Amino acid sequence: MQGSKLYVGNLNYSVTNEQLKELFAEQGTVNNVNIIEGKGFGFVEMSSPEEAEKAMEALNNTEFVGRPLKIDEARPQKPRREFGDRNRRDFHDNKRNF
């Protein structure tokens, strides 16, 4: 494992950052927890890649608040595109002449 940040999926919507931190703290030092509200997933950053791997091996597919956790190494976030970048055209080229 290269990074120390984990993707945690299939979360029960009632799970809090604190609950997730407590669960992962049993496997090592937790630097950060961020649950994406209303999406059923989040991210946990451990203090080292070794601790992240240990946590993933110990907790993947285990039941937590009634659901089996799906844990994997987090992928880097893709940069967001600006609105309209896809087919950007100059407004004046497209306006109609009435």
HELIX and SHEET records of a PDB file:
HELIX    1   1 ASN A   17  ALA A   25  1                                   9    
HELIX    2   2 PRO A   49  LEU A   59  1                                  11    
HELIX    3   3 PHE A   91  ASN A   94  1                                   4    
SHEET    1   A 4 VAL A  30  ILE A  36  0                                        
SHEET    2   A 4 PHE A  41  MET A  46 -1                                        
SHEET    3   A 4 LYS A   5  GLY A   9 -1                                        
SHEET    4   A 4 LYS A  70  GLU A  73 -1                                        
SHEET    1   B 2 GLU A  63  PHE A  64  0                                        
SHEET    2   B 2 ARG A  67  PRO A  68 -1                                        
END                                                                             
